[in-house]
Amino acid sequence: MAKGTTTSLDAVVSAVGAWQSGATLARLKPACPFVDYSPLAEAHERGDAVEAQWASYRHTTARHVDHELIEAAYTQPQLRALFPFHSHRTLNFSRCTGFPHTHDIPVITPANGSYRVTWWHTRSPHGPADIGEADTPDDAVALVVAHLPHNCGPTAAGTAEDLDKTDNR
């Protein structure tokens, strides 16, 4: 979530050393001005990546984001506690904040004025297994909520691989 370009090997060594010693992004930037990062990277450091991601989607002007769908999902506390992300116009939810994300929660894909709700973790030979189709964002969100797994608590920091390690203890 942070990147930088410089021709100075000394600057790279300085940035890596600061990062490895635990410097926050806010402290790293003045020392290494060639390093850039997103507001989401700062949110990860603060521990509020879920809230920041929801805010980003709720306020974006990106045309690929279905704002009615985002708002419908946001009204549901069970979904608001999850990390939302988009992939190919599909609204996904993850139990972790890092990539790779979990894929054990139904996803919603807007399609021709309706909403297709599918599972990504139980693919059929022709693509994701269908749960159902809904005419409204609220109905699509209700389908997702009705199919949430039992272990669907608050989002954890880390990746799906990190969750797999803790789930298997």
NUTOR-404077 format. One record per residue: residue in three letters; x, y, z of N, C-alpha, C, CB in turn. Coordinates in steps of 0.02 Angstrom, whole numbers, plus 50000, padded with zeros to 5 digits. Glycine has a CB too. Example, Ala and Ser with C-alpha at 12.3 -4.5 7.8 and 13.67 -1.06 7.14 Angstrom:
// residues 2
ala506604971650390506154977550390506604983550390505654977650452ser506424988850354506844994750357506455000250394507044997050286
//
This chain:
// residues 169
met500404994050000500005000050000500425006350000499545000050059ala501075005350001501535011049995502015009449939501915012450063lys502225014549905502705013549850503115019849842502335011749784gly503645019249805504065025049794504555023749738504435026949857thr504805029249710505295028849657505845033849673504975030249588thr506455031349670507035035649680507635032449646507165036949756thr508115036549629508735033949601509275033349654508975038449544ser509105035249716509595035249770509545028749811509505041249815leu510075024749807510095018649846510095020249921510705014449828asp510425025749940510425027850011509715029350035510875034050020ala509315032549993508625034050011508215027750020508295038649959val508325022849977507975016449982508165013050048508135011749922val508805012850063509045009750124508735013250185509825009850128ser508715019850182508415023750237507675022050246508495031250223ala507305021650191506595020150194506475013050222506275020750125val506845008250197506765001350220506965000850294507204996450178gly507495004150313507705004050383507185007150429508375007750392ala506895012750408506375016050449505765011550454506175022850418trp505565008550398504975004250398505094998150443504805001950326gln505674994950436505824989050476505884990650551506464985750452ser506044996750567506094998650638505415000650666506595004350646gly504895000350625504225001550650503965008650639504205000050721ala504285012550598504055019350586503355019150554504545023250541thr502925023550577502265024250546502345027650478501775028150592leu501835027150438501855030650373501935038150382501225029050332ala501605040950431501655048150444502365050150462501165050150499arg502725045850497503425047350515503895045750457503625043350577leu503705040950415504125038950359504135044450304503885032350330lys503565047550292503495052250237503995058150241502785055050235pro504065061550297504545067150299505275064850289504495070850366ala505435058850313506115056350306506245053650236506245050850357cys505725051350203505785048350137505235051050092505755040550141pro505295057150068504745060350031504565056949965504925067450018phe504985052449942504825048949879504315043249890505465046049848val504165041749952503685036449969502975039349967503835033250039asp502535035949930501835037949926501405032249954501625039549853tyr500835034149983500375029150010499675032050008500575027050082ser499195027650013498495029650008498205030850078498085024349971pro497635034350081497295034950145497115028150175496655039250137leu496975023250132496815016550158497415013450194496585011950101ala498015014850170498615012250204498655015250274499255014050163glu498515021650281498515024750347497965021750391498415032350342ala497385020350361496835017350399497025010450424496195016950355his497395006650384497635000050407498075000950469498024996450351glu498515005850467498945007050525498545008950587499455012550509arg498035012950578497625015150635497155009650660497215021250615gly497045004650618496584999250637495865000650618496634998150710asp495755005350573495065006850552494985006250476494865013850575ala495285001050448495254999950375494544998550352495714994250355val494154994950392493464993450371493064999850364493124988750423glu493085004150414492725010450411492965014850354492795014150478ala493615015050344493895019250290493685016650221494665019350295gln493665010050213493465007250149492725008650135493594999550147trp492305007850186491595009550176491515016850158491195007850240ala491875021250193491825028450179492055029950108492255032450229ser492575026550086492825027550018492295025749967493455023450007tyr491975019949976491455017849928490835022249932491265010549941arg490665024449992490065028450000490145035449969489885029150074his490765037749963490885044549938491195044749868491325048249985thr491325038949839491655038949773491175041349718491905031949757thr491465043949666491075045849607491195040949550491255052949584ala491555035449565491705030449514491065027449486492155024849543arg491025027049421490415024649388490305017149398490445026149314his490835013349410490755006149418490475004149487491425002749408val490405009049532490135007649598489385009149599490505011849652asp488985004149617488265004949623488125007949692487884998049613his487985014449693487915018049756487305015749796487855025449744glu486765014049763486185011449799486345004749833485585010549751leu486735000649800486934994249828487394995349888487284989949775ile487864999849882488325001349938487925003649998488845006749917glu487455008249988487065010850044486625005450074486625016750020ala486335001150033485914995750059486344990950102485584991750001ala486944989350079487384984950117487614988350182487994982950075tyr487754994750178488004998450236487484998750292488205005450215thr486844998550275486334998850327486294992550369485655000150296gln486604987150346486584980850382487204980150427486544974850332pro487114980150493487694979850538488154973850525487454979550610gln487864968050505488274962150493488744963350434487834956050480leu488514966950383488934968350325489394974250337488494969650263arg489144979150374489554985050390490174983150430489134990350428ala490144977450466490724975050505491234971450462490484970450561leu491064970250398491514966650353491884971650307491124961650311phe492434969350278492824973550232492534972950162493584971350233pro492264978450135491984978150068492524979150015491424983350059phe492444975849958492894977249902492544975449837493564973349909his492764978849784492474977749718492954973749675492304984449684ser492674969649633493064966149582492594964949523493364959449610his492754967749467492354966949407491614968649419492414959749380arg491494974449449490824977049465490464973049519490404977149403thr490764967949546490464963849597490644966449666490674956449590leu490144967249710490264969349778490404963149820489654973349807asn490994962949850491224957349891491294959649963491894954549864phe491294954850008491394956250079491904951250104490724955750119ser492354953650147492884949250174492894949650249493564951250145arg493084944050280493174943750352493864946150374493064936650377cys494274948350325494934951050340495044957350298495494945850327thr495514961450320495644967850286496184967350233495834973050336gly496584962150234497144961650187497004956950129497764959350223phe497434957450079497384953250019497884947550027497524957349954pro497694941450013497054939449984496494939550035497104932449954his495904941550010495304941950052494984935150059494814947050023thr494514934550106494124928450112493594928450057493794927850182his493384922550038492864921849986492324917050010493174919349919asp492144917650074491644913250103490994916850118491914910050166ile490914922650088490304926750097490014927950028490464933550135pro489354927450021489064928749955489244935649928488304928049959val489254936149862489424942349828488814944649787490044941549782ile488804951049771488244953849733488504956949669487854959049776thr488204954949613488394957749548487784961049516488684952249502pro487804967649506487274970949469487274968449397487344978649471ala486674966749371486634964149302485964965949271486744956549302asn485984970349222485384972149184484794974249227485184966349141gly484914978549275484374981049317484184976649375483784982149275ser484504970949383484374966749441485044965149474484004960049420tyr485024960849524485624959449563485684951849571485594962949632arg486254949249551486394942049556486804940849618486764939349492val486574936349661486934934649723487204927549714486464935149786thr487864926849725488204920449713488704918949768488554920549645trp488914912649769489474910549811490094910449767489344903549844trp490664912649794491294911949758491674905849780491724918149767his491524903349839491924897649864491654890949842491954897949939thr491074890549813490804884249787490634885249715490184881749828arg491134885549673491034886849602490734880849567491684888949569ser490284882249522490034877049477490504876849417489284878249457pro490444871949373490874871849313490764877849268490744865449274his490204881349276490044887149234490134893749269489334886549209gly490464893849326490564899949364490304899349434490234905849328pro490204904849467489984904749536489294901449544489964911749565ala489194898049599488544894849613488044900249633488624889449669asp487474900149600486954905149613486604903949680486444905149558ile486464909349714486024909249773485344911749751486314913449832gly485354917249712484724919849688484814926449653484244920649744glu484264929049628484254935449594483764939849630484074934749518ala483904946249634483474951049668483354957049623483794953249736asp482774960049632482594965849592482864972349621481854966349585thr483004972449686483224978649719483874977349758482674981349766pro484244982749771484844981949813484674979249882485204988649819asp484124981549912483934979249979483794971749979483314983050003asp483464969249928483314962149924483954958049913482814960749867ala484414960649874485054957249863485454956849929485474960749809val485464962349964485814962550028485494957650077485814969750057ala484834957350078484484952650123484694945450107483724953450116leu484774943750043485004937050025485704935650052485004936249948val486144940550048486814939650075486784938650150487264945850058val486424942850185486374942350258486094935550278485944948050287ala485604933050241485304926650257485794920750247484684925550213his486314921850208486794916550193487484917650224486864915750118leu487534922150273488174923350305488394917150345488144929450352pro489024915350342489264909650381489234911250456489984907850360his489214906050496489174906850569489774910350598489084900150602asn490354909550568490974912450594491094919550568491564908050576cys490564922850552490614929350518490594935150568490054930050467gly491094935250611491134940550660491454946750631491504938250721pro491684951150674492014957150650492624955450608492214961650709thr492784959750562493354958850518494004958950558493374964250464ala494464954550540495114954150572495644957450527495314946850587ala496144960350558496704962950520497094956950493497174967450564gly497364957650434497754952250404497424949650341497834946550453thr497634943750320497414940850257497004934550269498024939250212ala496714931850216496344925550221496804920050245496034923750154glu497434920150225497914915150246498034915650322498574915850208asp498044921750348498124922650421497524919750458498204930250439leu496924920950431496324918250462496314910650460495704921050428asp496544907850405496564900450399497014897550455496834898350329lys497554900950470498014898450522497664898650590498654902750525thr497304904050605496974904550670496354900150674496784911750684asp496004899150617495414894850616495584887550627495044895550550asn496204885550609496394878550613496744876750679496854876750555arg496744881250726497064879750791496634875350832497224886250830
//
